[in-house]
């Protein structure tokens, strides 16, 4: 909107609430990370911006119906699938959970309202994966509930955490501390939680000299070394550890209940280049078994294609969960990457965020990625040959109707689509804040779409 004069933007969102990952993915005890919502709200108040909430694009509303009504599309959605361990019994187990689903549950994502992990019979938790999401899960499990009460964590999650018997959390990864994906901020917060014992990291896993390491890795190693030194908490409530160089091998279940996990066996691994962030990892013949009455997997996520991509000629990398693009966000015509330049951008089609580059990075890096795609759109519009670069091609000077045109199609076809506008969202927002005031917190989120829509009825 800053780069192109008199541009109109319609944003389609599956839920009645905006903000996506910021609302449903950022940990409730990280309110400062959610400040980007303020900037988004400023944009949404513009008369040139329309929020089209509560519309499941590609399912409730066929994607091909939109094409005649827009000059360009930007696909900027996240990851709806998480990778599995691939171990026998994983899918049938009662107490093996997706970290992504757990985060969605305590953050009020409607899809996981009834997730309800049973933490009341669980003392030992194993989290497989050592990224920031894994550390978020550990921190929520280890933090005193009285601290969480002051955040916007859902009441039903608080109720479950009140009944939790979790006393020991292991965060397990198949590589070492240099290769771990967590950031300094996340690991420092865990280190600073009161009344916890942290199991010291064996000294041989930490490099004796850090001078040659990149600054972020050097800071992490120094923090881990410092955290591994006494003193520890004198009367710890709970304990936690970072367990490196372990790859999941086998799940073990109760003899009386074959769906109830009791422990997990891991293969010990080794690194060919321990000081390299990208060191190859190989398995050894040695194994170890860790008790686990609950297990959370946090080993990666991926996006899925929107139904109807084929009507636009949009290819999709199923393995990586990404839309092929030129690196700047222009969607290209093939999943191949020939060096002769024969793969051309598809006119008027763009992508940003995780569906563009995969599920990596933090909020700030995702914003930078979105800015880069926006610059590509603006450049294509400015560079003279803009008609050929957008939907409709050359000779198409007609002003597109946007949502107003789509809405007419919806009514003509009798589709069951109930659009939530920005003004509607503001009513939901006020209702959530009012609910929160009665509980001494910023807001109490509605846990279902039905509850949100009831505010508007």
C-alpha positions as CSV (number, residue, x, y, z in Angstrom):
1,X,0.0,0.0,0.0
2,X,3.0,2.3,0.5
3,X,4.6,1.3,-2.8
4,X,1.6,1.3,-5.1
5,X,-0.8,4.2,-5.2
6,X,-4.5,3.5,-4.9
7,X,-4.1,-0.3,-4.4
8,X,-6.9,-2.3,-2.8
9,X,-6.1,-5.4,-0.7
10,X,-8.5,-8.1,0.4
11,X,-7.1,-10.6,3.0
12,X,-8.8,-14.0,3.2
13,X,-8.5,-15.8,6.5
14,X,-9.9,-19.2,7.5
15,X,-10.8,-18.1,11.0
16,X,-12.9,-15.2,12.3
17,X,-9.8,-13.9,14.1
18,X,-6.8,-12.3,12.3
19,X,-3.1,-12.4,13.2
20,X,-2.4,-16.1,12.5
21,X,0.8,-17.4,14.1
22,X,1.1,-14.3,16.3
23,X,-2.2,-15.1,17.9
24,X,-2.1,-18.9,17.9
25,X,1.6,-19.7,17.8
26,X,3.5,-17.2,19.9
27,X,3.7,-18.4,23.6
28,X,1.3,-16.6,26.0
29,X,4.2,-15.5,28.2
30,X,5.8,-13.7,25.2
31,X,3.5,-10.7,24.8
32,X,6.2,-8.4,23.5
33,X,6.5,-10.6,20.4
34,X,2.9,-9.9,19.6
35,X,3.5,-6.1,19.2
36,X,3.5,-6.6,15.4
37,X,-0.3,-6.9,15.8
38,X,-0.4,-3.1,16.3
39,X,1.1,-2.4,12.9
40,X,-1.2,-4.9,11.3
41,X,-4.2,-3.2,12.9
42,X,-3.1,0.2,11.5
43,X,-3.1,-1.3,8.0
44,X,-6.4,-3.0,8.5
45,X,-8.1,0.3,9.4
46,X,-7.3,1.6,5.9
47,X,-10.4,2.0,3.6
48,X,-8.3,0.3,1.0
49,X,-8.0,-2.9,3.1
50,X,-10.7,-5.5,3.6
51,X,-10.6,-8.5,6.0
52,X,-12.4,-11.5,4.7
53,X,-12.5,-13.7,7.8
54,X,-14.1,-17.0,8.4
55,X,-13.7,-18.1,4.8
56,X,-12.0,-21.5,4.1
57,X,-10.5,-20.7,0.8
58,X,-10.3,-23.7,-1.5
59,X,-12.9,-25.7,0.4
60,X,-16.0,-23.5,1.3
61,X,-15.0,-21.0,-1.4
62,X,-13.5,-22.5,-4.6
63,X,-10.2,-20.8,-5.4
64,X,-11.1,-20.5,-9.1
65,X,-14.0,-18.2,-8.4
66,X,-11.6,-15.5,-7.3
67,X,-9.5,-15.3,-10.4
68,X,-11.7,-12.9,-12.5
69,X,-11.9,-10.4,-9.6
70,X,-8.2,-9.7,-8.8
71,X,-5.0,-8.6,-10.5
72,X,-2.7,-10.6,-8.2
73,X,-2.7,-13.2,-5.4
74,X,-0.3,-13.6,-2.5
75,X,-0.3,-16.9,-0.7
76,X,1.1,-16.4,2.8
77,X,-0.2,-19.2,4.9
78,X,1.6,-21.5,7.3
79,X,2.2,-25.1,8.1
80,X,-0.8,-27.3,8.9
81,X,1.0,-30.6,9.1
82,X,3.8,-31.9,11.4
83,X,6.3,-34.6,10.7
84,X,6.0,-37.9,12.5
85,X,8.7,-40.0,14.1
86,X,7.7,-43.0,12.0
87,X,7.9,-45.5,14.9
88,X,5.6,-48.4,15.5
89,X,2.7,-47.5,17.8
90,X,3.1,-43.8,17.4
91,X,-0.3,-43.1,15.9
92,X,-2.2,-45.4,18.2
93,X,-0.6,-44.1,21.4
94,X,-2.8,-42.0,23.8
95,X,0.1,-40.0,25.3
96,X,2.2,-39.1,22.2
97,X,1.4,-35.6,21.1
98,X,2.2,-33.1,18.4
99,X,4.0,-30.1,19.8
100,X,2.2,-28.0,17.2
101,X,-1.2,-29.2,18.4
102,X,-0.2,-28.6,22.0
103,X,0.8,-25.0,21.2
104,X,-2.4,-24.4,19.3
105,X,-4.4,-25.9,22.2
106,X,-3.0,-23.6,24.9
107,X,-3.2,-20.6,22.6
108,X,-6.9,-21.1,21.7
109,X,-6.7,-22.3,18.1
110,X,-10.2,-23.7,17.5
111,X,-9.0,-26.8,15.7
112,X,-7.4,-28.0,18.9
113,X,-10.1,-27.0,21.4
114,X,-10.7,-30.6,22.3
115,X,-7.0,-31.7,22.2
116,X,-7.0,-32.1,26.0
117,X,-3.6,-33.8,26.8
118,X,-3.8,-35.8,30.0
119,X,-0.9,-34.6,32.2
120,X,-2.4,-35.8,35.5
121,X,-0.7,-39.3,35.3
122,X,2.6,-38.2,33.9
123,X,5.8,-37.4,35.7
124,X,8.4,-37.9,32.9
125,X,8.0,-36.0,29.6
126,X,10.2,-36.4,26.6
127,X,10.2,-33.8,23.9
128,X,11.8,-34.9,20.7
129,X,13.3,-31.9,18.8
130,X,15.4,-28.9,20.0
131,X,13.9,-26.0,18.2
132,X,12.1,-23.0,19.8
133,X,8.7,-24.7,19.6
134,X,10.1,-27.6,21.7
135,X,11.4,-25.1,24.2
136,X,8.1,-23.4,24.3
137,X,6.4,-26.7,25.2
138,X,8.9,-27.4,27.9
139,X,8.6,-23.9,29.4
140,X,4.8,-24.1,29.6
141,X,5.0,-27.5,31.3
142,X,7.6,-26.2,33.8
143,X,6.3,-22.7,34.6
144,X,4.3,-22.1,37.7
145,X,0.6,-21.9,36.9
146,X,0.2,-18.8,38.9
147,X,2.6,-17.0,36.5
148,X,0.7,-18.3,33.5
149,X,-2.6,-17.1,34.9
150,X,-1.6,-13.5,34.1
151,X,-1.1,-14.3,30.4
152,X,-3.7,-14.9,27.6
153,X,-3.3,-18.7,27.9
154,X,-6.7,-20.3,27.7
155,X,-8.6,-21.2,30.8
156,X,-9.0,-24.8,29.8
157,X,-5.3,-25.2,29.4
158,X,-4.7,-23.7,32.8
159,X,-7.1,-26.3,34.3
160,X,-5.2,-29.1,32.7
161,X,-1.8,-27.7,33.8
162,X,-3.2,-27.3,37.4
163,X,-3.7,-31.1,37.4
164,X,-0.3,-31.8,35.8
165,X,2.0,-34.2,37.7
166,X,4.9,-33.4,35.3
167,X,8.2,-33.2,37.3
168,X,10.9,-34.0,34.8
169,X,11.2,-32.8,31.2
170,X,13.8,-34.0,28.7
171,X,14.4,-32.1,25.5
172,X,16.1,-34.6,23.1
173,X,17.9,-34.0,19.8
174,X,19.9,-36.1,17.5
175,X,22.7,-33.6,17.1
176,X,24.8,-31.5,19.5
177,X,24.6,-28.1,21.1
178,X,26.3,-26.3,18.2
179,X,23.7,-27.7,15.8
180,X,20.6,-27.2,18.0
181,X,18.0,-25.0,16.4
182,X,16.9,-23.0,19.5
183,X,17.8,-19.4,20.0
184,X,19.6,-17.7,22.9
185,X,16.4,-16.0,24.1
186,X,14.5,-19.2,24.4
187,X,17.2,-21.2,26.2
188,X,18.0,-18.3,28.5
189,X,14.3,-18.1,29.6
190,X,14.3,-21.8,30.5
191,X,17.5,-21.4,32.4
192,X,16.0,-18.5,34.4
193,X,12.8,-20.3,35.5
194,X,12.8,-20.4,39.3
195,X,12.9,-23.5,41.5
196,X,14.1,-25.8,38.7
197,X,17.1,-28.1,38.5
198,X,18.9,-28.3,35.1
199,X,20.8,-31.5,34.5
200,X,24.4,-30.4,33.6
201,X,25.5,-31.0,30.0
202,X,28.6,-33.4,29.9
203,X,31.6,-31.2,29.4
204,X,32.9,-33.2,26.4
205,X,29.8,-32.0,24.4
206,X,30.7,-28.4,24.9
207,X,33.7,-27.1,22.9
208,X,36.6,-25.9,25.2
209,X,37.2,-22.8,23.0
210,X,34.4,-20.8,21.4
211,X,36.5,-18.1,19.7
212,X,36.0,-19.5,16.2
213,X,32.2,-19.9,16.5
214,X,29.6,-17.5,15.1
215,X,28.5,-15.1,17.7
216,X,25.0,-16.6,18.2
217,X,26.4,-20.1,18.7
218,X,29.2,-18.8,21.0
219,X,26.6,-17.1,23.3
220,X,24.6,-20.3,23.4
221,X,27.6,-22.5,24.3
222,X,28.7,-20.0,27.0
223,X,25.2,-20.0,28.5
224,X,25.0,-23.8,28.5
225,X,28.3,-24.1,30.2
226,X,27.4,-21.5,32.8
227,X,24.0,-23.2,33.4
228,X,25.8,-26.6,33.9
229,X,27.7,-25.3,36.9
230,X,26.5,-25.4,40.5
231,X,24.6,-24.2,42.4
232,X,21.3,-25.6,41.5
233,X,17.9,-24.9,43.1
234,X,17.9,-26.1,46.8
235,X,14.3,-27.2,46.8
236,X,13.4,-27.7,43.1
237,X,9.8,-28.1,42.0
238,X,10.8,-29.8,38.8
239,X,13.9,-30.7,36.7
240,X,14.7,-30.5,33.0
241,X,17.6,-31.4,30.7
242,X,18.9,-31.0,27.2
243,X,19.8,-34.5,25.9
244,X,22.0,-34.4,22.8
245,X,23.1,-37.0,20.2
246,X,20.1,-39.2,20.6
247,X,17.8,-40.5,17.8
248,X,14.5,-42.2,18.5
249,X,14.5,-45.9,17.9
250,X,11.6,-47.6,19.6
251,X,8.5,-46.9,21.7
252,X,7.6,-49.1,24.7
253,X,4.1,-49.5,26.0
254,X,2.4,-50.7,29.1
255,X,1.7,-54.5,29.1
256,X,-1.8,-53.8,30.4
257,X,-2.5,-51.1,27.8
258,X,-0.7,-51.3,24.4
259,X,-1.7,-47.6,23.7
260,X,0.0,-46.2,26.8
261,X,3.6,-45.1,26.4
262,X,6.0,-45.9,29.2
263,X,9.5,-45.3,27.8
264,X,11.4,-44.6,24.6
265,X,14.7,-46.1,23.4
266,X,17.1,-43.9,21.5
267,X,20.2,-44.7,19.4
268,X,23.2,-42.7,20.3
269,X,24.6,-40.7,17.4
270,X,27.9,-39.0,16.6
271,X,29.0,-36.0,14.6
272,X,31.7,-36.0,12.0
273,X,32.3,-32.3,12.5
274,X,31.2,-31.3,16.1
275,X,31.9,-27.6,15.7
276,X,30.1,-27.3,12.4
277,X,26.5,-26.1,12.6
278,X,25.7,-28.4,9.6
279,X,27.7,-31.4,10.6
280,X,26.6,-34.8,9.3
281,X,25.3,-37.1,11.9
282,X,25.6,-40.9,12.0
283,X,24.2,-43.6,14.3
284,X,26.2,-45.8,16.6
285,X,25.4,-49.3,17.9
286,X,24.8,-47.9,21.4
287,X,21.3,-47.2,22.8
288,X,19.7,-45.8,25.9
289,X,16.1,-45.9,27.2
290,X,14.4,-42.9,28.9
291,X,11.2,-43.1,30.9
292,X,8.3,-41.2,29.3
293,X,4.7,-41.2,30.3
294,X,4.1,-38.5,27.7
295,X,6.0,-37.7,24.5
296,X,5.8,-34.6,22.4
297,X,7.3,-34.6,18.8
298,X,8.6,-31.3,17.5
299,X,10.7,-32.4,14.5
300,X,9.4,-30.2,11.8
301,X,6.3,-29.0,10.0
302,X,5.1,-28.4,6.5
303,X,2.4,-26.6,4.5
304,X,-0.1,-28.3,2.2
305,X,-1.4,-27.2,-1.2
306,X,-4.7,-25.2,-1.3
307,X,-7.4,-27.1,-3.2
308,X,-7.7,-25.4,-6.6
309,X,-4.0,-24.6,-7.2
310,X,-4.2,-26.6,-10.5
311,X,-6.8,-24.1,-11.9
312,X,-4.0,-21.4,-11.7
313,X,-1.3,-23.7,-12.9
314,X,0.5,-23.5,-9.5
315,X,2.8,-26.4,-8.8
316,X,3.6,-27.6,-5.3
317,X,6.5,-29.3,-3.6
318,X,4.8,-32.0,-1.5
319,X,8.0,-33.1,0.1
320,X,9.0,-29.7,1.4
321,X,5.6,-28.2,1.6
322,X,6.5,-25.1,-0.4
323,X,5.3,-23.3,-3.5
324,X,8.1,-23.1,-6.1
325,X,9.3,-19.5,-6.5
326,X,12.2,-17.4,-7.7
327,X,13.4,-16.7,-4.1
328,X,11.8,-13.2,-4.1
329,X,8.2,-14.6,-3.9
330,X,7.2,-14.9,-7.6
331,X,5.6,-18.3,-8.1
332,X,7.3,-20.1,-11.0
333,X,5.8,-22.6,-13.4
334,X,7.7,-25.7,-12.4
335,X,9.2,-27.5,-9.4
336,X,12.4,-27.9,-11.4
337,X,15.2,-25.4,-11.3
338,X,16.9,-25.3,-14.8
339,X,19.8,-23.1,-15.1
340,X,18.8,-21.8,-18.6
341,X,16.1,-19.5,-17.2
342,X,13.3,-21.4,-18.9
343,X,11.2,-21.6,-15.7
344,X,9.2,-18.3,-15.8
345,X,7.2,-16.6,-13.1
346,X,3.4,-17.1,-13.3
347,X,1.7,-13.7,-13.9
348,X,0.2,-12.2,-10.8
349,X,1.0,-15.1,-8.4
350,X,3.2,-14.7,-5.3
351,X,4.0,-16.4,-2.0
352,X,5.5,-15.4,1.3
353,X,6.4,-17.0,4.6
354,X,6.6,-20.7,5.4
355,X,4.8,-21.7,2.2
356,X,7.5,-19.8,0.3
357,X,10.7,-21.0,2.1
358,X,9.7,-23.7,4.6
359,X,9.0,-23.6,8.3
360,X,12.1,-21.8,9.5
361,X,12.9,-18.6,11.3
362,X,11.1,-16.5,13.9
363,X,8.5,-13.7,13.6
364,X,11.0,-11.1,12.6
365,X,12.6,-13.2,9.8
366,X,9.1,-14.1,8.5
367,X,8.2,-10.4,8.4
368,X,11.4,-9.6,6.4
369,X,10.5,-12.4,4.0
370,X,7.0,-10.9,3.5
371,X,8.5,-7.4,2.9
372,X,10.8,-8.9,0.2
373,X,7.7,-10.4,-1.6
374,X,5.9,-7.1,-1.3
375,X,8.8,-5.4,-2.9
376,X,8.7,-7.9,-5.8
377,X,5.0,-7.2,-6.4
378,X,5.6,-3.4,-6.3
379,X,8.6,-3.8,-8.7
380,X,6.5,-5.8,-11.2
381,X,3.8,-3.2,-11.1
382,X,6.2,-0.3,-11.6
383,X,8.4,-1.8,-14.3
384,X,6.2,-0.7,-17.3
385,X,5.2,-4.2,-18.5
386,X,2.9,-4.6,-15.5
387,X,-0.1,-5.7,-17.6
388,X,1.7,-8.9,-18.7
389,X,3.0,-9.5,-15.2
390,X,-0.4,-9.7,-13.6
391,X,-3.6,-11.8,-14.0
392,X,-5.5,-11.1,-17.2
393,X,-2.3,-10.1,-19.1
394,X,-2.0,-7.4,-21.7
395,X,-5.1,-5.5,-22.8
396,X,-6.8,-6.1,-19.4
397,X,-7.4,-2.6,-18.1
398,X,-10.6,-3.4,-16.3
399,X,-10.8,-2.5,-12.7
400,X,-11.3,-5.7,-10.7
401,X,-14.2,-5.9,-8.2
402,X,-12.4,-7.8,-5.5
403,X,-14.5,-9.2,-2.7
404,X,-17.6,-7.5,-4.0
405,X,-17.4,-9.5,-7.2
406,X,-16.6,-12.7,-5.3
407,X,-19.6,-12.1,-3.0
408,X,-21.9,-11.9,-5.9
409,X,-20.7,-15.3,-7.1
410,X,-21.1,-16.7,-3.6
411,X,-24.8,-15.6,-3.6
412,X,-25.4,-16.7,-7.2
413,X,-24.1,-20.2,-6.4
414,X,-25.8,-20.4,-3.0
415,X,-22.5,-21.2,-1.2
416,X,-22.6,-21.3,2.6
417,X,-20.0,-18.6,3.3
418,X,-20.3,-16.3,6.3
419,X,-17.8,-13.5,6.0
420,X,-16.4,-11.9,9.1
421,X,-15.4,-8.3,8.5
422,X,-12.8,-6.2,10.4
423,X,-15.6,-4.4,12.2
424,X,-17.0,-7.9,13.2
425,X,-13.5,-8.9,14.4
426,X,-13.4,-5.8,16.6
427,X,-16.6,-6.9,18.3
428,X,-15.1,-10.3,19.0
429,X,-11.9,-8.6,20.2
430,X,-13.9,-6.5,22.7
431,X,-15.8,-9.5,24.0
432,X,-12.5,-11.4,24.6
433,X,-11.0,-8.5,26.4
434,X,-14.1,-8.2,28.6
435,X,-13.9,-11.9,29.4
436,X,-10.2,-11.4,30.3
437,X,-10.8,-8.5,32.6
438,X,-13.0,-10.7,34.8
439,X,-10.0,-13.1,35.2
440,X,-7.3,-10.5,35.7
441,X,-5.7,-11.0,32.3
442,X,-5.5,-9.1,28.9
443,X,-8.1,-11.4,27.2
444,X,-9.7,-14.8,27.4
445,X,-9.9,-16.2,23.9
446,X,-12.9,-17.9,22.5
447,X,-11.9,-21.5,21.9
448,X,-14.3,-22.2,19.0
449,X,-15.5,-20.5,15.8
450,X,-19.1,-21.0,17.1
451,X,-18.3,-18.9,20.2
452,X,-16.8,-16.2,18.1
453,X,-19.8,-16.0,15.7
454,X,-22.2,-16.0,18.6
455,X,-20.9,-12.6,19.6
456,X,-22.0,-11.3,16.2
457,X,-25.5,-12.8,16.3
